[in-house]
Amino acid sequence: MLDAVWGTWTCTGEFGSGVTLKYIANLLIGIHTAATAEALWPSGSASTWTW
């Protein structure tokens, strides 16, 4: 049952090397989110937000 939930396992090397892949994946998600926000923002640029 757990195989159906977790899917495929990938060996990333020594203990702790998976953390590096997690950081890279999170960085790519952040870049993608920022690009999507800029594409969907009505003024054409999300960098003009005022907090």
C-alpha positions in Angstrom: 0.0 0.0 0.0 2.8 2.4 0.8 4.4 1.9 -2.6 1.2 3.2 -4.2 1.4 6.4 -2.1 5.1 7.1 -2.2 5.9 6.1 -5.8 9.4 5.5 -7.0 12.4 5.8 -4.7 15.6 7.4 -6.0 19.0 6.8 -4.3 20.8 10.2 -4.2 24.1 8.9 -2.7 25.5 9.3 0.8 23.5 10.3 3.8 22.5 14.0 3.6 23.0 14.4 -0.2 19.2 14.3 -0.7 19.0 17.6 1.2 20.9 19.3 -1.6 18.4 18.0 -4.2 15.6 19.2 -1.9 17.1 22.8 -1.8 17.5 22.8 -5.5 13.9 21.7 -6.1 12.7 24.3 -3.7 14.7 27.0 -5.4 13.2 26.0 -8.8 9.7 26.1 -7.3 10.4 29.6 -6.0 11.7 30.8 -9.4 8.7 29.2 -11.1 6.3 30.9 -8.7 7.9 34.3 -9.1 7.7 34.0 -12.9 4.1 32.9 -12.8 3.3 35.9 -10.5 4.9 38.3 -12.9 3.1 36.8 -15.9 -0.3 37.0 -14.1 0.1 40.4 -12.5 -2.1 43.0 -14.3 0.5 45.7 -14.5 3.0 43.4 -16.1 5.5 43.4 -13.3 5.2 41.9 -9.8 8.3 43.7 -8.7 6.2 46.9 -8.1 4.4 45.6 -5.0 4.3 47.9 -2.1 4.3 46.2 1.3 
